[in-house]
Amino acid sequence: MARGARTDPRRLSGQPRLPGGDPRWCGDPPADAGIHPAELAGASLRRRGARPLPPGHRLLGLYASSGLAGGLRPGNHRGARRRLPGSAPAVSGNHLRRRCPLRRAAPGPSPGGPVLGGQRSVPGAVPAWPAVRRSARPPAAPGAAGPAGDRRHRGVTAMSVKPLPPTAVCGVLGRMTEAHRQRADQMAELAEAEGVSWAPSYLLPGLSLRVNAAAVVQRGERHLAGAWNAGGRLAASLLEQEWPAAARQADACGIRAAARGTGVVHGSVSGCQVLYVHITGGAVFFSTRLRWLAETAGTLSPDWQAWTEIISFGAPLAGRTTFTEIRRLGPMEYVEAEASGTVQLKQQHWPWEDYAPQARTDIDAATQDTVEAMAALMRPHLHSPANPMLSGGRDSRMLTALARREAADPGALTAWSTSSDAGSALEELVAAQVAAELGLQHRIITGRYSQFGQDFAEYADAVDHQSSLHFWLMPVARQLRSSPGAVFDGIGGGVLLGGGFADPRHAERMNTQELLSARIQARARYLTEAERVFSPGAAAALRRRAQAGALPLAEQYLGHPNAHTLTSYLIRTAPSVAPAPAKVLGGAQPAVMPMVSDQVAQIALSLPHEAKAEGAWYPALLAAADPRLRGMPTADDLTGTRHHKRRIAGREAARELAGLIRGGPAADLLSEGLRAADPAEPQGVITWQRLLSTQRPQHLIRGLAMLTLWLQDYAEQLTDTEVRSISHA
């Protein structure tokens, strides 16, 4: 594909669309939904011990108005989204081109879905781990709470603090040449073309830095310090500390620059704050957006190991990206530019390695400390409107309840829900029940079958093709752009608070290699279905390369008392899941992730495993956040079988993905059956739909689609586009 002709996100495959699309309940609901929404919303939940929704609850109005209970003509319901405006023209220069119409929606009212809750609509050798003791409690979070009586911010109205834009940072540190300075300017121009408004530039000998209003910067006569994260609202006093302390206290990335280009660019303590670096020519270029680095870098080399990991796990591991020259900074990683001209990637000690289960732990105190630590991190963002994400699970409802408790004006909160495309309507229904119980405005945004192609392409661009997991967040991210205020996301709760991703029950009988393999395969479980999607040679190579890529991480923590948690966190949570809140939601509004803060991680990792196993700690945490959450079931508690077809398994999505993959280089990796399954033929579509209707093959197909879109964007810039290199283990 020509370099100037990026894929139209509204049409990936070039396949013709059926008139009106395939009416499904995600956007184009059917008349025969199978289970009446009134039964789901009331009687069904009541039978399982949930609190029923009150008579006349607006949840039923959602189904009546959207057609879920009686059918509807396509495009005629209140959740129909306006067409996005055309892309902004690229700035001059051969290194720039038109971008997809993704980053910012036009200002104005959001069409959205209804608002519920009775409100208006709107690596190598294994280290010998020493005895680990509980460290001193880390410093309090920025903006930490005072006395309990101050929680509601007396005298502060909800609109007294101006909302922040999504975080944006780029620059270069090191030996500065004119070419380096020009590239830094080009990166800034790319950001501006996407709608970023920069604060005044910071230019020093050896440094060029651009930040927007979400970052905090202090400049002295011979030095500069800056810090940022996806949420913003960082205190200037943070910069008075050494950078490792700042990274821990606020989960912040940042820069500390001294004379003539010396200093460090550092990552956060959690590794969930996204920052990319490119070391070249005696300097380090850095950016919160990989595209700004890649498009200004000239020729780049594809990292086929990274693509193996995206397909197998959902994202590259160990700081890899899809380009061998560019890295994403992991927990406490930093790049140091020295006076000698040497620029090196290094890692500060990760404090989470020091936290280990304590036999004598006061669970009640730990519960209160955890809830208060999360509340303190959220509080600075609750002087203005805010947007807690609310699914049918525990983590999101905990944060939503805390936002309700801590908000200066609870009426300025809007809880947001969307379909995870997991095939269950109960996520949205249970979320509506929680919102009603808490008395919050609630919006449900569902994706339309006919807009799957646009959603997937926009998601690929938002995460810079570095993750394949959460494409279904795009409809709600678009709506959030016109709803100012921080987004609260519960990333990390399952692995840190919920005891998720534990070792097999018979782990004590496994030898070392069996245990390592079990921990890796649990995160690469999608590859058990690899032969259904890939040719035999490609499937075997993916397994070998995935194991080899993850093995150093698993070996590193083999003897650690929290080995299973840290391994899962570094294989899945930080690389694969974090781009969803940090870049998808965080690309719409500032995103706050309290559960991966150092304060919360220290408490959670210090609890005995049995206190958290299978979610045992959640009831106490939820009750501490808000007693009204006590005993309320989750969607997982209630779900037996799926109640609707996955949107990604619809005819439109199957045609989009099949046409995209079969029409590109990734077709060389497909199984014989999928190569022959023509999406223009009815039986071909059915073949793809069957695979997309189950989680594991679907995951693998999403990875191939992401690879194809990436090659369309960067083929002319790459030294190699032969995807069969993935098979060369």
PyMOL commands that set and color helices and strands:
alter all, ss='L'
color gray80, all
select helices_A, chain A and resi 37-47+58-66+148-150+178-193+236-240+243-250+259-261+290-294+304-312+351-354+363-381+394-406+410-412+426-438+449-462+471-480+493-497+507-509+512-523+525-533+536-556+563-577+579-585+594-596+598-605+609-615+618-625+627-629+635-638+647-649+651-662+665-669+672-676+682-692+695-717+723-727
alter helices_A, ss='H'
color red, helices_A
select strands_A, chain A and resi 115-116+169-174+202-204+207-211+216-219+224-228+253-257+263-266+276-280+283-287+326-328+333-337+343-347+386-388+414-418+441-445+486-488+591-592
alter strands_A, ss='S'
color yellow, strands_A
deselect
rebuild
show_as cartoon
